[in-house]
Amino acid sequence: VTSTETGVAQRLDLVAGTWEKNPLEVGRSIALTFSGEGDRLIVRQESGTELWNMETRSKMGRITEGPGVNVKVPPQGHYLATYPFVLSEAGKNWRFCVLLWDLETGQRVGQFPWHENRLMRVKFDPSGDYLVTSSVDKPAKLWNCSDGSLLASFFGHGGEVEGCWVSRGGRRVLTRCYSDGSTRLWDGESGEEIATLGQNVDRVSSPSFSSKGNYVTATFS
């Protein structure tokens, strides 16, 4: 999918190698993202984030306001996540939260509890049913998207957790902390650490779990 400065979005059929005949007028955008099934288009603009139905070719609605919002879409599943920052109820401190949206209806269906510090990473598992978050307040957390429950918190890093990844079904979680130089593998049910990987390395690239979460690959440098 591409978007021009005039705000026209157009899909390329990768099988036929042809462009869609009827482009969408979505307005000037910062980024365009498909849902896993390709039937929803997430349009990020300076004024906010919109959700479009690609089957009916119509806008479902605006899900966020303003440009300062990150959007995560899983490879499959019913949800997308946004994580804006908002003022606390007292109006004194900025708080950070993850909002969950239903891709079918465009309605907000969940909000995970506030973080007092900036969120570093938000990652879905491949099924889109589980979500792992990490922030400056150190512990990474694993969430169930269907009911918003906290499944596990992962303590042990000596600084902020700057990277996190989760296997299908939330079985295993991988976290990375650059300040203590460690990458750690966790059990998603108990929250217990399984192993420390790649101690004292500068970078972890493209971690990937096997389909059942029994194995993980990553490049350490």
C-alpha positions in Angstrom: 0.0 0.0 0.0 1.3 3.5 -0.8 0.2 7.0 0.0 1.0 10.2 -1.9 1.4 13.7 -0.5 -2.1 14.4 -1.8 -3.5 11.7 0.5 -4.3 8.9 -1.9 -3.7 5.3 -0.7 -3.5 2.5 -3.2 -3.0 -1.2 -2.8 -0.8 -3.4 -5.0 -2.0 -6.9 -5.7 1.1 -9.0 -5.2 -0.4 -12.0 -7.1 -1.6 -10.2 -10.1 1.1 -7.5 -10.0 -1.5 -4.7 -10.6 -2.6 -1.6 -8.7 -6.1 -1.3 -7.3 -8.3 0.7 -9.6 -10.1 2.7 -7.0 -7.6 4.4 -4.6 -8.7 5.7 -1.2 -8.7 9.3 -0.2 -7.2 9.0 3.2 -5.6 12.4 3.6 -1.8 13.1 4.0 -0.4 10.4 6.3 2.7 9.7 8.3 2.4 5.9 8.0 0.1 3.2 6.7 -0.3 -0.3 8.2 -2.4 -3.2 7.2 -4.0 -5.6 9.7 -2.8 -9.2 9.5 -5.7 -10.2 7.2 -5.3 -7.1 5.0 -9.0 -6.1 5.4 -8.2 -3.1 7.7 -5.9 -0.1 7.1 -4.5 1.9 9.9 -3.7 5.5 8.8 -1.4 7.6 11.0 -1.7 11.3 10.4 -0.5 14.5 12.2 -4.0 14.9 13.5 -4.5 11.4 14.8 -4.9 7.7 13.8 -7.8 6.4 11.7 -9.1 2.9 11.0 -10.4 2.0 7.5 -12.4 -1.0 6.2 -10.8 -2.1 3.0 -13.7 -4.3 2.0 -16.3 -1.5 2.1 -13.7 1.1 1.4 -14.9 3.4 4.1 -13.5 5.0 7.2 -14.6 3.3 10.4 -13.5 6.1 12.7 -10.6 8.0 14.4 -9.1 5.9 17.2 -6.6 8.4 18.6 -6.0 12.2 18.5 -2.6 13.9 17.8 0.6 12.6 16.3 2.3 11.4 19.5 0.9 7.8 19.4 2.5 4.5 18.6 0.5 1.8 16.9 1.1 -2.0 17.0 -0.7 -4.5 14.8 -0.3 -8.3 15.2 0.3 -10.6 12.3 -3.2 -12.0 12.9 -6.0 -11.6 15.5 -8.8 -9.2 16.4 -6.9 -6.4 18.1 -4.5 -3.5 17.6 -2.8 -1.6 20.3 -1.9 2.1 20.7 0.2 3.6 23.4 -0.2 7.4 23.9 0.9 9.5 26.8 -1.7 11.4 28.9 -1.8 13.6 31.9 -2.6 11.9 35.2 -5.9 12.7 37.0 -4.1 15.2 39.2 -2.8 16.9 36.0 0.8 16.9 37.3 2.5 13.9 35.8 2.5 12.3 32.4 1.4 8.7 32.4 1.7 6.1 29.7 -0.9 3.5 28.9 -1.7 0.8 26.3 -5.2 1.0 24.7 -6.6 -2.0 22.9 -9.0 -1.7 19.9 -11.3 -4.2 18.2 -10.4 -4.4 14.5 -13.9 -5.5 13.5 -15.7 -2.6 15.1 -13.1 0.1 15.6 -14.2 0.4 19.2 -11.8 0.5 22.2 -12.2 -2.7 24.2 -9.5 -2.4 26.8 -6.9 -0.3 28.7 -3.9 -1.8 30.5 -2.9 -0.1 33.8 -0.9 3.1 33.8 2.9 3.2 33.7 4.6 6.0 35.5 7.4 6.0 33.0 7.8 5.9 29.2 6.9 2.7 27.5 9.9 1.2 25.6 8.3 -1.6 23.7 4.9 -3.2 23.0 4.8 -6.5 21.2 2.0 -8.9 20.3 2.4 -12.7 20.1 1.9 -14.1 16.6 -1.8 -15.0 17.4 -2.6 -11.5 18.6 -4.1 -12.8 21.8 -1.2 -11.8 24.2 0.8 -8.7 24.6 4.1 -7.9 26.3 5.1 -4.4 27.5 8.3 -3.0 28.8 9.0 0.5 30.2 11.5 2.6 32.1 10.0 1.3 35.3 12.0 -1.9 34.7 9.7 -5.0 34.9 8.3 -6.3 31.6 4.7 -7.5 31.8 2.6 -10.1 29.9 -1.1 -9.4 29.3 -4.1 -11.4 28.1 -5.8 -9.3 25.4 -9.2 -11.0 25.8 -9.8 -9.9 29.4 -7.0 -7.4 30.0 -5.6 -9.5 32.9 -1.9 -9.3 33.9 -0.5 -12.8 33.6 3.1 -12.3 34.7 5.7 -9.6 35.6 9.4 -10.2 34.9 11.8 -8.9 37.4 15.6 -9.2 37.4 17.2 -6.7 35.0 19.4 -4.0 36.5 17.9 -1.2 34.4 15.1 -0.3 32.1 13.9 -3.1 29.8 14.4 -1.7 26.3 13.3 -4.7 24.2 10.7 -7.5 24.7 9.3 -10.3 22.6 6.7 -13.0 23.2 6.1 -16.5 21.7 2.8 -17.7 20.5 0.3 -18.3 23.3 2.5 -16.3 25.8 4.5 -19.4 26.7 7.9 -17.7 26.6 9.1 -14.1 26.9 12.4 -12.6 25.9 13.7 -9.3 27.3 16.7 -7.1 26.7 18.3 -4.6 29.0 21.2 -2.6 27.5 22.3 -1.0 30.8 23.1 -4.4 32.4 24.0 -6.0 29.1 21.8 -9.0 29.4 19.1 -10.8 27.4 16.8 -13.0 29.5 14.4 -15.8 28.7 11.3 -16.2 30.9 8.5 -18.6 31.6 5.2 -16.8 30.6 3.1 -18.7 33.2 5.3 -18.5 36.3 7.3 -15.3 35.5 10.4 -17.2 36.5 13.7 -16.7 34.6 14.8 -19.7 32.5 18.1 -18.5 31.2 20.4 -15.5 30.6 21.5 -15.2 27.0 24.1 -13.0 25.4 25.6 -11.5 28.5 27.6 -8.2 27.9 26.7 -7.8 24.2 25.8 -4.5 22.6 23.0 -5.5 20.3 20.3 -8.2 19.9 18.8 -8.4 16.4 15.6 -10.0 15.1 14.7 -12.5 17.8 12.3 -15.1 16.6 10.5 -17.9 18.5 9.5 -21.2 16.9 5.8 -21.9 16.5 5.5 -23.7 19.8 7.9 -21.5 21.8 10.4 -24.3 22.3 13.3 -22.5 20.5 14.4 -19.0 19.9 16.9 -17.5 17.4 18.6 -14.2 17.7 21.8 -12.5 16.5 24.1 -11.1 19.2 26.8 -8.6 18.4 
